[in-house]
Amino acid sequence: MTDYHVLVESNIKCLEKIGHDAVGLISDPYRETSAFGASVEFSGNNNPVCEPIVASIDDLDLLKNPDVYKSGRTSDRIRAAGYYKKLLGDDIPVIGWIEGPLAEAADLAGVNNILVDILMEPDFVRKLMDICVITAKDFAKAQIDAGCLVIGIGDALCSQIDPETYSSYILPLHQEIIDFIHDQGAFTKLHICGDITHHLPNLALTRTDILDLDWMVDFSNAHEKCKNKIILCGNLDPVSCIQNQKTEKISSLSNKLIADQKNTRFILSGGCEITRDTPLENILAMESYRRI
Amino acid sequence: MTDILEQIAHCIEFGKINKQSPYPPDMKGQDGADEYTKAALEQGVAAGDILKKGLVPGMQKVGIKFRENKIFVPQVLMSAKAMSTAMVHLKPFFQSGEVVRKGKFVIGTVAGDLHDIGKNLVSMMVEGAGWEVIDLGVDVSIDRFLKAVEENPSCIVGLSAMLTTTMVNMSTLVTTIKEKHPNQKVIIGGAPLNNDFCAEIGADFYSPDPQGAIEYLDALVI
């Protein structure tokens, strides 16, 4: 996605058809990576590709925090926030998006490298994530100033690490970013794809307003671990349910989730992103229940 | 002999590569899989025993702990690195035929998909279970899979996909492989997949984790 007009206008078309409760700015995870100087290649409808630009701690001296207003792809997202505001006013909340520190570090240095270096060279990973946090906060503030009510923080790779590593290295950074966003007057939505059951006690300490749960996380367990302090968002399986099931089944599963979560702080959603090939009527099957 | 093989298995299980490696912190300064494997060969331990009684049991524990969420991807990667270091010493014995592996496993991420972490985990752990792994990489075309099958008769094929938009390519791939080689076993894995999808496309087995793939492969050669 390289043109904010297309992102916003297509999302508003979806909003008109579906009537969901918020619109978003998420596209691919390489907005900040591009701003740091990485080259992002687009190829039709395929996912964009981005090669790592950081190999070792020596490279960090050369890695400069970008001006998010001047870099093309971060600036494009900030403009998208303003364009939403212009078209929708204050009626529909706009969810901005930033990459979390581990995800951004992996985008800059490579997933395999980061997952090994977090054990072998933790000082390198820590310094790289500190740099990422500065840009995450700059980018969040710019989107809030442009009209976002909520900032989503995507840190997918966290599901792949152990609770001790998360608690030692990532949790303090999540808290720092979330506190900063709150200070700017916005809410937060923390999204970690995959099974985060092992992180739930720590995630309850992040102070996030909304926590996304992917389909493999047990909702009741999550509410218990988070002590109903956090709004939990999820968690129908985007593929085997929302994309592939019959509409009656999707309605029934949505119905069950809503009934199960009665009197809890809850948002019905897919566990992760709705897939490109999901039929519109399948999404409406989630929505139709809500409107009964 | 048993002691040193247990040491090798321990190093694999806990990801201790060599003496210089700072990981794991509680084994800092101690010998790792590199030194113990070299020492075992110098002591006259058969390379086949090092594989079967050192590396394989170590990686088996890793696979089970990973399945049970007792360890996570970084720890598995460290174990795989320790195993690869040990394998360097065993390579001449594989080449000479002194050590025979369980079979050949051809693996790749399907066309259009550039994700490699899941494929790499399976690849490394299957190798650690005693199989020869032919890793075709990511974004692998149908022709490359077919060529690998033809070059490696009796191999098992593993397909990986991380995206809903590329998992559909598995269907075409499985159909094509099975048309040309009806008895060819094909197993699949990846975040958006499940048993229903496996049955739908005619693949032989789906596993949500590497250990499941190893157990399926091992059952084929027993």
Interface residues (C-beta under 8 A of the other chain):
Chain A: N45 N46 N47 V49 V111 N112 L115 V116 I118 L119 M120 Q160 I161 D162 T165 G194 D195 T197 H198 P238 V239 S240 Q243 T275 R276 D277
Chain B: G15 S21 P22 Y23 P24 N69 I71 F72 V73 P74 Q75 L77 M78 K81 G112 L114 D116 I117 N120 L163 T164 T165 A191 P192 N194 D196 F197
